[in-house]
Amino acid sequence: MPWLPDLEMARLPYADPNSVPESLRKVIERTPLSLHGIVAHAESAFEPWLRYSIALLTRLELDPLLREFAILQVAHTVASPYEWVQHAAIARRLGASEDHLAAIERGDDEHPSISEDQRQVLRFARAVIVDGCASETAVSELAARLGPRGVVELLLVIGHYMAIARLIATAGLEPDPPLAAAG
């Protein structure tokens, strides 16, 4: 399959690349992730899902580094090495340090390299993931920093990457090499 990495087969076969519309095939060729080869089975949802995924990575008002901290919190909390590999690389390109990444991996929100905005995003994301929702206080405090739009965008990111983590785990996907793009 020319648009998928040469990896061992997952629990499900990859979709036939010839079944994917040409316009999407070009997008996938630029971002060759095994995840795409699985999601492409959902033919009617694949294109909207891909566009939504791209929008979350490129069109939000939310600070991109805060977005990546939330995604890394998802990856760490639900043990998704696939997501960690991709998004640690993106976070580095956006300015995250190795200290940041190590602190997220340890659950150390108090590390001196973590800013107050980053700390609140990590705690908020953890609460949503572990408890199912953030407290009224956490929502209010984060909204004071990011505004209502930032909180909603953050929730969309957290929910999307939680769903992706479950899909990856269930399909048995191994981490792909980090991509060069995204930001």
TITOR-770490 format. One record per residue (C-alpha): residue in one letter; x, y, z. Coordinates in steps of 0.001 Angstrom, whole numbers, plus 500000, padded with zeros to 6 digits. Layout:
// TITOR-770490
["A"; [X; Y; Z]]
...
END
This chain:
// TITOR-770490
["M"; [500000; 500000; 500000]]
["P"; [501894; 503068; 498828]]
["W"; [500220; 505523; 501206]]
["L"; [500683; 503489; 504366]]
["P"; [503836; 502796; 506323]]
["D"; [505375; 499381; 505873]]
["L"; [504344; 497993; 509262]]
["E"; [503120; 494669; 510507]]
["M"; [499410; 494105; 509947]]
["A"; [497030; 495375; 512603]]
["R"; [494074; 493374; 513966]]
["L"; [492097; 494641; 510976]]
["P"; [493332; 494799; 507408]]
["Y"; [494013; 498225; 505963]]
["A"; [491407; 499626; 503583]]
["D"; [492051; 499278; 499880]]
["P"; [493726; 502559; 498868]]
["N"; [491881; 502367; 495542]]
["S"; [488583; 502770; 497427]]
["V"; [489642; 506175; 498780]]
["P"; [488703; 509222; 496671]]
["E"; [491672; 510765; 494866]]
["S"; [491413; 514029; 496832]]
["L"; [491776; 512150; 500130]]
["R"; [494469; 509861; 498775]]
["K"; [496655; 512938; 498213]]
["V"; [496131; 514102; 501800]]
["I"; [496970; 510642; 503081]]
["E"; [500082; 510425; 500936]]
["R"; [501343; 513576; 502691]]
["T"; [500500; 512072; 506097]]
["P"; [501073; 508306; 505770]]
["L"; [499658; 506973; 509037]]
["S"; [498418; 503447; 509542]]
["L"; [495477; 505002; 511410]]
["H"; [494216; 506355; 508080]]
["G"; [494296; 502882; 506567]]
["I"; [491942; 501679; 509305]]
["V"; [489600; 504677; 509458]]
["A"; [489251; 504570; 505650]]
["H"; [487030; 501482; 506145]]
["A"; [484350; 503866; 507412]]
["E"; [483958; 505214; 503882]]
["S"; [481099; 507633; 504548]]
["A"; [482728; 509054; 507686]]
["F"; [486358; 509036; 506569]]
["E"; [486403; 512338; 504706]]
["P"; [484492; 514324; 507365]]
["W"; [486605; 512693; 510098]]
["L"; [489828; 513591; 508297]]
["R"; [488704; 517180; 507739]]
["Y"; [487697; 517486; 511399]]
["S"; [491037; 516040; 512501]]
["I"; [492890; 518511; 510308]]
["A"; [490750; 521394; 511607]]
["L"; [491633; 520488; 515191]]
["L"; [495319; 520578; 514276]]
["T"; [495313; 523701; 512126]]
["R"; [492291; 525946; 512620]]
["L"; [491698; 526390; 516320]]
["E"; [492143; 529632; 518228]]
["L"; [493566; 527534; 521073]]
["D"; [497329; 527897; 521408]]
["P"; [498867; 524977; 519451]]
["L"; [501295; 524101; 522238]]
["L"; [498451; 523936; 524778]]
["R"; [496575; 521708; 522313]]
["E"; [499589; 519408; 522151]]
["F"; [499913; 519336; 525948]]
["A"; [496284; 518169; 526107]]
["I"; [496870; 515501; 523446]]
["L"; [499998; 514306; 525247]]
["Q"; [498009; 514157; 528471]]
["V"; [495493; 511924; 526677]]
["A"; [498290; 509757; 525268]]
["H"; [499941; 509436; 528686]]
["T"; [496761; 508885; 530692]]
["V"; [495253; 506241; 528398]]
["A"; [498638; 504688; 527504]]
["S"; [498629; 505408; 523767]]
["P"; [502214; 505201; 522499]]
["Y"; [500963; 505752; 518930]]
["E"; [499593; 509187; 519846]]
["W"; [502581; 509961; 522071]]
["V"; [505098; 509378; 519261]]
["Q"; [503271; 511647; 516813]]
["H"; [502364; 514417; 519218]]
["A"; [505623; 514553; 521168]]
["A"; [507281; 515353; 517839]]
["I"; [504689; 518035; 517064]]
["A"; [505022; 519493; 520568]]
["R"; [508798; 519687; 520162]]
["R"; [508373; 521594; 516890]]
["L"; [506075; 524001; 518720]]
["G"; [508623; 524640; 521456]]
["A"; [508075; 521919; 524056]]
["S"; [511269; 520885; 525773]]
["E"; [512367; 517432; 526857]]
["D"; [511676; 518629; 530406]]
["H"; [508062; 519339; 529404]]
["L"; [507641; 515903; 527868]]
["A"; [509252; 514123; 530799]]
["A"; [507068; 516069; 533253]]
["I"; [503901; 515074; 531366]]
["E"; [505050; 511441; 531329]]
["R"; [505590; 511556; 535102]]
["G"; [502340; 513426; 535754]]
["D"; [504441; 516223; 537269]]
["D"; [502315; 519317; 536663]]
["E"; [504417; 521249; 539194]]
["H"; [507673; 520950; 537245]]
["P"; [509262; 524416; 536925]]
["S"; [509253; 524175; 533116]]
["I"; [505432; 523970; 533083]]
["S"; [503697; 527362; 532879]]
["E"; [500479; 528081; 534761]]
["D"; [498397; 527853; 531536]]
["Q"; [500037; 524525; 530685]]
["R"; [499504; 523274; 534251]]
["Q"; [495813; 524120; 534123]]
["V"; [495399; 522459; 530717]]
["L"; [497110; 519288; 531947]]
["R"; [494939; 519127; 535076]]
["F"; [491787; 519933; 533137]]
["A"; [492521; 517262; 530525]]
["R"; [493318; 514685; 533203]]
["A"; [490023; 515393; 534967]]
["V"; [488047; 515031; 531739]]
["I"; [489826; 511779; 530888]]
["V"; [489790; 510151; 534322]]
["D"; [486631; 511564; 535904]]
["G"; [484545; 512028; 532766]]
["C"; [484324; 515788; 533251]]
["A"; [486145; 518691; 534788]]
["S"; [484728; 520361; 537876]]
["E"; [482772; 523590; 537736]]
["T"; [485742; 525320; 539361]]
["A"; [488201; 523911; 536818]]
["V"; [485973; 525021; 533929]]
["S"; [485598; 528498; 535427]]
["E"; [489321; 528892; 536083]]
["L"; [490301; 527690; 532621]]
["A"; [487634; 529863; 530974]]
["A"; [489111; 532871; 532794]]
["R"; [492443; 532098; 531078]]
["L"; [491363; 530757; 527675]]
["G"; [487809; 532070; 527295]]
["P"; [484774; 529896; 526596]]
["R"; [485942; 529205; 523044]]
["G"; [489315; 527943; 524285]]
["V"; [487646; 525607; 526780]]
["V"; [485300; 524183; 524151]]
["E"; [488125; 523771; 521633]]
["L"; [490169; 522022; 524303]]
["L"; [487266; 519681; 525082]]
["L"; [486899; 518851; 521383]]
["V"; [490612; 518031; 521173]]
["I"; [490529; 515873; 524307]]
["G"; [487442; 513959; 523164]]
["H"; [488752; 513427; 519648]]
["Y"; [492093; 512085; 520799]]
["M"; [490475; 509879; 523435]]
["A"; [488376; 508317; 520669]]
["I"; [491415; 507917; 518427]]
["A"; [493356; 506266; 521273]]
["R"; [490573; 503707; 521719]]
["L"; [490414; 503035; 517990]]
["I"; [494214; 502612; 517817]]
["A"; [494283; 500275; 520811]]
["T"; [491405; 498145; 519583]]
["A"; [492761; 497937; 516025]]
["G"; [496167; 496990; 517449]]
["L"; [498144; 499700; 515667]]
["E"; [501807; 500114; 516504]]
["P"; [503279; 503635; 516510]]
["D"; [504160; 505068; 513121]]
["P"; [507388; 507062; 512765]]
["P"; [506739; 510751; 513566]]
["L"; [505568; 512832; 510642]]
["A"; [507423; 515936; 509563]]
["A"; [504332; 518132; 509236]]
["A"; [501542; 519386; 511517]]
["G"; [501573; 522347; 513791]]
END
